[in-house]
């Protein structure tokens, strides 16, 4: 198995949803050695606030023509009401927030749309209603041109970067059968954009609900990527044509197209709920590489998550829960180097392409070409790990080589089937082979069919040992609280895993697995380290916007505060050891190491954290250098005793300090030096609400001194503790 977590992966825990407890974060760190980053959506430092009630008002603010010129940090508030055919564009100014006065109380109808061409901007709180007065036999121009949201200002102009659509709802008011002609509801361009905590309900028209394109904007070269789709509710997408279940462009999410197959996109699809999404076989269609599908729940969907093109994708922690329909499937995979771990499948009655896990046949002559444009066909499956998955009463749990024919004649190769738990009572075998079985290996699986071991294989009879496949009842019982089948305390899956895969360092609930003696299947029962992540199957009230029939919790809002010290001073040794400098030299914090103790100096700072009322996601101490000797190095240390004061602290009564947050060579006078103190501030904020620090010289820089501006200096020079919390 190759190391799938190559440097193009975006190892980020977003500050929305449940990702911070997910096993990806642990396994990714183990596999890649990367430091994990935490990215949160920040509440911008607001400038002016403007109230509008038309697209023309927004345009005037963005251009400064007929209205004040909006600048980064400004907020535009749309007055409550119902508005018809509003064409809104954010472009020309970055860092803008456009929000409804009251979430859900600004309703756009008709041919309304919102284009986001601004970077670092947010649109939130809007409801878009698709009218029901369209003749399904005569779709008009609206249904062929107006995407509801798109992350660009116009045709390949002003692609957005790091912008966001949050807490919005789009509803199709039409009922009945599906409609020919159509438009998409969200179209991604640019890089680093996000759709979170939105509802998408009842789409009746053709074209994918969400499309991610990889086109360059005019004059640019970046094809984009690294987008996120998080905490959304997708519901009620009827089949394209009840007589034909093979229609195209009826997906909920399509990532890329034939022109983007060779792109390492870094798309994150996580913590979404898909219900009654029946438009076509591909509920989610992946067509490029290095994408992540985490913690999603698929309920009663006549389709599946399909890796149609691409490589190096991670599918982890998802629930696929069926209702007995023969069109309900789980995961269909083509390509190379994918990891499919910690997923749960229940009552899926599809077969062939729609099996719980369908591993496709490939084409020997598959070739993306030199330019990798217009790539079609089926890339052969090679080097795929399928581990720690649980299946309960699925009609065809595994099919290998599905879709084989005279051109798709390459059997899956180097497929590892390990530590999976399966229970079935269907009329089909557990493992179905439509091609040679030699490319599949087994380890640590617990499989059971109520009709006996004769239903273990069909189409081939590979050899195996009990260490490869233990034919025994995994003793799975429904848990009404968590909403899925779980092993009993005497289940043979306990401690039965043969190989411990780093990719499965945590289980489907987000709990830690032990280093040895792991349980088989998606859940670790016997040796779990409980994290509290509780990544159970999602229900409607877990996701989506904050209004409607099933209001969700809404997006997590992060706050950033900048705190100046309530006390700061320096102390000096030797003959000055009993002298206080907090009053006599109050505007300077001095640090020095000397061979004479008379010149040794240390600086102390204390911050009041009473305004930090949530979980700290980042914290940075920032000091501005007043003067320094070239080459001087300083380090920052935590101080747990906060009883000192700037007018009383001396060398002789100074508190002790802990391990260094890092030693840095200072960059120069009137520049800032920073230390990351996130973990310490998180602990202190939930403790006594006060945090103290000491700045020390480094032992290698004797006689080199530094002085920092203190809290008594001007507002642009004072020490800062910058804290983001949620």
NUZADREN-150650 format. One record per residue (C-alpha): x, y, z; residue in three letters. Coordinates in pm, whole numbers, plus 50000, padded with zeros to 5 digits. Layout:
N
XYZALA/...
***
This chain:
726
500005000050000UNK/501475033149896UNK/501505063150127UNK/498335080149999UNK/498795111550208UNK/501195129449977UNK/502115166150020UNK/499195178649810UNK/496735168350080UNK/495215196850272UNK/495495184650631UNK/493065209050784UNK/490525206151062UNK/487885231650977UNK/486155249551260UNK/482715237751150UNK/481055204451210UNK/482615173951369UNK/485945171251191UNK/488135179951487UNK/487475145551636UNK/487915126451313UNK/490425098651265UNK/491815114550949UNK/493555140251161UNK/495345113951362UNK/496175090451078UNK/497255118450849UNK/499735130551104UNK/501075095551152UNK/501415089050780UNK/502745121650653UNK/504575136650944UNK/502845169450872UNK/501835193251147UNK/498055195851153UNK/496655230151095UNK/493455244351233UNK/491485267451008UNK/488435285151142UNK/486065309250984UNK/486795341951151UNK/484325368851234UNK/485865398151046UNK/486825429951220UNK/483835450251109UNK/484185483350942UNK/481025500450834UNK/477585483950820UNK/475255492350531UNK/471595483250488UNK/470315474550139UNK/467165461549974UNK/468225456249612UNK/471015442949395UNK/471495478449269UNK/472285489749624UNK/474945462549653UNK/476455472149319UNK/476625508749425UNK/478525499549742UNK/480935476849557UNK/481755503649298UNK/481375534949510UNK/479125549849243UNK/476075566049403UNK/476985552649746UNK/479965550949982UNK/482765528349861UNK/482705495850056UNK/486065483850186UNK/487355451350331UNK/485695443650663UNK/482405460750579UNK/479085443350635UNK/476095446350402UNK/472765437650564UNK/469795429850336UNK/466455440350482UNK/463875413250551UNK/461305407950276UNK/460465388749959UNK/462345399449647UNK/461835388549286UNK/464615382549031UNK/467495399249212UNK/470855396249032UNK/473485401649301UNK/477235402849240UNK/480025407649492UNK/483175417949306UNK/485885443949314UNK/486205445349695UNK/487405416249909UNK/486545408350270UNK/482825416750243UNK/480005400950446UNK/476575400650282UNK/473915387350518UNK/470185386750568UNK/468825409850837UNK/467265378850996UNK/468355344450872UNK/465565329850661UNK/463595362250640UNK/465145374550315UNK/463525354050037UNK/464635355749673UNK/462275342449407UNK/462075341849028UNK/465405342148846UNK/467425354949143UNK/471085345949179UNK/474145356149382UNK/477615356749227UNK/480635358949456UNK/483755371849285UNK/485255386949601UNK/487905369049804UNK/487565362850180UNK/483855371250171UNK/480735355450319UNK/477085353250210UNK/474655340750475UNK/471045338750583UNK/469285339150243UNK/466425317150123UNK/466155311149748UNK/462875296949619UNK/462645281049273UNK/459185290449138UNK/456545264649052UNK/455075282748752UNK/457425267948490UNK/456015245148220UNK/458065213148252UNK/457805207347877UNK/459085242247792UNK/462025251548015UNK/462815287947949UNK/466165305547925UNK/466355309348303UNK/466845272148343UNK/469745271948104UNK/471755301548227UNK/471225311948589UNK/473055291848849UNK/471745302449189UNK/475135306949358UNK/478515307149191UNK/481985316049313UNK/482835339949032UNK/481645373948920UNK/481005365148556UNK/482215343248272UNK/485675332548391UNK/486205366348558UNK/487005373048925UNK/487035337749065UNK/486595338349442UNK/489215326049687UNK/488535316650051UNK/484915328150036UNK/481895312050191UNK/478165305350151UNK/476725297050493UNK/473345292150660UNK/471305295250340UNK/468465274750193UNK/467415267249836UNK/463975251749785UNK/462385239549464UNK/458665247049502UNK/457705223949218UNK/456325189549296UNK/455955157249103UNK/458215144248830UNK/461605157548729UNK/462065184448465UNK/464225185648155UNK/466495215448123UNK/468025230148431UNK/470615249148620UNK/472935241848910UNK/472365255749256UNK/476015260649355UNK/478975262449118UNK/482515263949253UNK/485385282049086UNK/488605295949233UNK/490285281449540UNK/489505275449905UNK/485765283049896UNK/483205267350130UNK/479505259250145UNK/478395250250497UNK/475255246450706UNK/472875250450413UNK/469685232250310UNK/469105220849951UNK/465585207649913UNK/463565192149631UNK/465655199249320UNK/463525187649028UNK/465575199648732UNK/468465185748532UNK/472135194048605UNK/474095186148915UNK/473015204449228UNK/476655213349312UNK/479425213749052UNK/483085220549117UNK/484875233048806UNK/488595236348755UNK/488815264248500UNK/491295292848496UNK/489955328048514UNK/490745352648239UNK/494465359848241UNK/495205334548516UNK/496785300148541UNK/495465285448869UNK/492755259448803UNK/491665260949165UNK/490635235149423UNK/490785229649801UNK/487075236949844UNK/484885224150129UNK/481275212250145UNK/480335208450513UNK/477345202950739UNK/474715205850468UNK/471355188350426UNK/470555175250077UNK/467035160950052UNK/464395150249800UNK/466075147449459UNK/463745126149241UNK/464985102248977UNK/465825117148639UNK/463485093548455UNK/461655065448636UNK/462065043748325UNK/465805050348295UNK/468055051048601UNK/471215058148402UNK/470675095248338UNK/473665118548366UNK/473975152648534UNK/471465144948809UNK/474105141949081UNK/473975160349411UNK/477715168149396UNK/479995164949096UNK/483685171649149UNK/485375179448820UNK/484825166448469UNK/486805149448195UNK/489135179448171UNK/490165177848538UNK/490925140948590UNK/494645146048658UNK/494255174248911UNK/495065168649279UNK/492065188849393UNK/492035185749774UNK/488215188049799UNK/486675181050140UNK/483095167450159UNK/482265161750525UNK/479445159650778UNK/476685162250518UNK/473325144350527UNK/471925130550200UNK/468285118850212UNK/466095106249926UNK/468735116749673UNK/467555095249382UNK/468465115549073UNK/470935089848936UNK/473345062649041UNK/476035088249136UNK/474805108349434UNK/478365121149466UNK/480585118449160UNK/484345122349203UNK/486365128648886UNK/489805138549010UNK/492345131049281UNK/493285136649644UNK/489775143449772UNK/488305134950113UNK/484825121550194UNK/484365120750571UNK/481535115550821UNK/478705118750570UNK/475395100550611UNK/473455086850313UNK/469885076850403UNK/467335061850162UNK/469305072649853UNK/468905054049523UNK/472535059149439UNK/476015058649584UNK/479305076749640UNK/481235070949318UNK/484965074849258UNK/484505076648882UNK/487985090248805UNK/491075100049000UNK/493375085249261UNK/494475090149622UNK/491005096149766UNK/490045089250127UNK/486545076350209UNK/486235073850586UNK/483595074150856UNK/480525074950631UNK/477175058450698UNK/475135043050414UNK/471715033450549UNK/469145018650313UNK/465445011050323UNK/465384979650108UNK/465414995749761UNK/467274976149493UNK/468815008949372UNK/470475017549702UNK/474245013149696UNK/477305023449892UNK/480685030349730UNK/481765024249370UNK/485455028049297UNK/487845030349002UNK/491465041648995UNK/494455038149223UNK/495685043749577UNK/492325049349748UNK/491665042450116UNK/488175031050223UNK/488065027450602UNK/485645029650895UNK/482455030450689UNK/479085015050782UNK/476574999350539UNK/473074987650632UNK/470164972450433UNK/471484982350090UNK/469794959849834UNK/471674970149521UNK/473834946249319UNK/476444950049045UNK/477404986749019UNK/475124993349317UNK/476674968249557UNK/477644980149904UNK/481234982549778UNK/481604978549402UNK/485184976149275UNK/485034982348901UNK/486674965248606UNK/489124987448418UNK/490464992448069UNK/493934979847977UNK/494435008547735UNK/493205035947970UNK/495425065947904UNK/494865102248008UNK/497115114247725UNK/499855140247745UNK/497495169147815UNK/494995149748030UNK/492045166947862UNK/488775149547777UNK/489695118047966UNK/487045091047966UNK/486865053948021UNK/487595033848335UNK/490995035248498UNK/491975000948634UNK/491724996249009UNK/495104991749174UNK/496464994949528UNK/493235001049724UNK/492804994850097UNK/489324984550216UNK/489554980650593UNK/487534982850916UNK/484154985650746UNK/480934970950886UNK/478084957250672UNK/474694946150801UNK/472184927550579UNK/473304942150247UNK/472224921649945UNK/475644921049781UNK/478334933250022UNK/481304932149781UNK/481554928949405UNK/484954928249235UNK/485244935148862UNK/481764949348822UNK/480924962948479UNK/483374939948302UNK/482994935847925UNK/485134932347614UNK/486794966447665UNK/486724967548046UNK/488794936248087UNK/491224944948367UNK/490444929048701UNK/491114948749021UNK/494674943949144UNK/496454948549476UNK/493184952949665UNK/493524946650039UNK/490374935350222UNK/491204936750592UNK/489484937650932UNK/485944941050790UNK/482834927550966UNK/479904915250756UNK/476564899250846UNK/474134889350570UNK/470984869250520UNK/470414878550156UNK/470114856049852UNK/473574866849730UNK/477064857149836UNK/479234879750048UNK/482034882449792UNK/481094882749424UNK/483734880749151UNK/482904888048788UNK/486614885348701UNK/489714868048837UNK/490054869849216UNK/493854868649229UNK/494194906349276UNK/492364906549612UNK/494054897149941UNK/492404891150280UNK/493374896450640UNK/491484896850970UNK/487914897450832UNK/484894883651020UNK/482214873450768UNK/478904855650823UNK/475984844950606UNK/472924828750762UNK/472804803350477UNK/476254790250564UNK/479834791850442UNK/478714781750092UNK/477564817750042UNK/480974832250113UNK/482084834249747UNK/480514834149403UNK/482204836149063UNK/485504824249210UNK/486724804249508UNK/489964819149633UNK/491904801149901UNK/491994816050250UNK/492784807950612UNK/490854816150928UNK/493314844650984UNK/492194858850650UNK/488474852950690UNK/486854840051008UNK/483404826950921UNK/481504835351239UNK/478534856551344UNK/479854891351439UNK/476884894951680UNK/475724929351570UNK/472684944151746UNK/470814976851686UNK/471545005751920UNK/468585029551923UNK/470585057452083UNK/473425058351832UNK/471325046551538UNK/473335017351401UNK/474264980951467UNK/477084975151715UNK/479064944351830UNK/478094926752149UNK/480464922552439UNK/481164886652331UNK/481464893051956UNK/484274875151771UNK/485274908651618UNK/486774919851950UNK/490594921151942UNK/490514901651614UNK/492214926051376UNK/495324910151225UNK/497064940851083UNK/496964975151249UNK/496645001150976UNK/497735036751048UNK/494895048550824UNK/492425035151082UNK/493915049651400UNK/490445060251513UNK/487075043651462UNK/483855055151299UNK/482745073151618UNK/486035092151638UNK/487345071751931UNK/490965060451943UNK/492025025151859UNK/494795008152057UNK/498165001851897UNK/497554964151909UNK/494584941051961UNK/492124962051765UNK/488534952051694UNK/487364942051347UNK/484784964551180UNK/484095001651184UNK/483715005351562UNK/486334999351830UNK/484504985152133UNK/486954966852355UNK/489944990052348UNK/488515023852255UNK/489915056052391UNK/486745076852409UNK/487245111652266UNK/483705124952292UNK/483565131351918UNK/480425109251894UNK/480395107551515UNK/477085088651493UNK/474815088451186UNK/473485123151112UNK/469835133451132UNK/468195164450988UNK/468535185551303UNK/472315179851307UNK/472965198650985UNK/471745226250757UNK/470425261250815UNK/468795275151129UNK/465225276750996UNK/462735254950807UNK/460995222350898UNK/464065207851071UNK/466245236851188UNK/469895228251230UNK/472355242051484UNK/473805266351231UNK/477445274051166UNK/480005276451438UNK/480955313051465UNK/484515320051570UNK/485455351951747UNK/488895367851744UNK/489965391352021UNK/493205410352073UNK/494145413852441UNK/496785437152584UNK/498555429152913UNK/496975439153244UNK/500475437153396UNK/503915437353237UNK/507385445553367UNK/510955433753356UNK/513175422953644UNK/516955426153687UNK/519415405053885UNK/522475411354100UNK/522475444154289UNK/519035451754137UNK/517405419254254UNK/515015436854496UNK/514225466354265UNK/510875469754086UNK/510995484253736UNK/507275483253654UNK/506875519553757UNK/510305534653704UNK/510885520353352UNK/507295512353258UNK/507475516252879UNK/510095489952813UNK/510375452352861UNK/514075443252865UNK/515715409452819UNK/519445402052851UNK/521875374852951UNK/525235385753093UNK/528225370653266UNK/527495396153539UNK/524195390053719UNK/523785427753757UNK/522805429353391UNK/520575398353366UNK/517005407953272UNK/513725389153220UNK/510345402653104UNK/506955391853240UNK/503465396753093UNK/500005388753229UNK/496745387153027UNK/493125386753146UNK/491205359452959UNK/487765366653104UNK/486475377052759UNK/487395343352607UNK/484185323552652UNK/484575293252422UNK/487035267452299UNK/490295283152189UNK/491295273251836UNK/494355295651807UNK/496315319252031UNK/499435339551955UNK/501595361952172UNK/502945391351968UNK/505675414752090UNK/506985445251904UNK/510735450551928UNK/511845484952050UNK/515595479152017UNK/517985449751993UNK/521495437851927UNK/521955419651598UNK/521625381951632UNK/519915381951972UNK/517655352052045UNK/514735350852290UNK/512235324752395UNK/508815325952560UNK/507815304652860UNK/504495298453040UNK/504065310653398UNK/501415293153607UNK/501645315653916UNK/499625346853829UNK/499895363554173UNK/502635388054067UNK/502005424553979UNK/503975448953768UNK/504605473054057UNK/505815446054296UNK/507665419854090UNK/511435417754139UNK/514175393354050UNK/513995377854394UNK/510195372654403UNK/509585364754034UNK/507495333353966UNK/508865302353800UNK/508235292753441UNK/507745261853225UNK/509095248152898UNK/509795270952604UNK/507235278352333UNK/510175283052096UNK/513405302452055UNK/513665327651773UNK/516275351151636UNK/514715385751655UNK/514125401551311UNK/514885438151386UNK/513705469651560UNK/510035479451512UNK/509175444651388UNK/506965418751557UNK/507925384751696UNK/505225358351756UNK/504765326251956UNK/501945300851920UNK/500475294752268UNK/497155278552173UNK/497175248652408UNK/498295269252707UNK/495635295952653UNK/492925269852605UNK/493825254852942UNK/494135288353120UNK/490885302152973UNK/488985272253111UNK/490945274553436UNK/491615306253635UNK/491095329153335UNK/494555345053359UNK/497685337253156UNK/501225348453238UNK/504435345753039UNK/508155351753078UNK/510515362352798UNK/514025348552844UNK/517325353052659UNK/518905323252488UNK/522075309352642UNK/523995313652315UNK/523545351352298UNK/525475364352601UNK/525775402452616UNK/523115406352344UNK/520055424652472UNK/516575432652347UNK/513825456152454UNK/510125453252370UNK/507415479552386UNK/505175475552693UNK/501445479752757UNK/502075515952857UNK/503165524852501UNK/501015536152209UNK/498185514552078UNK/500145502451775UNK/503115491051981UNK/501645472952282UNK/502125435552340UNK/499225415052210UNK/497625381552279UNK/495485373351974UNK/492925346352057UNK/490405329351829UNK/487705309052002UNK/484335293451921UNK/
***
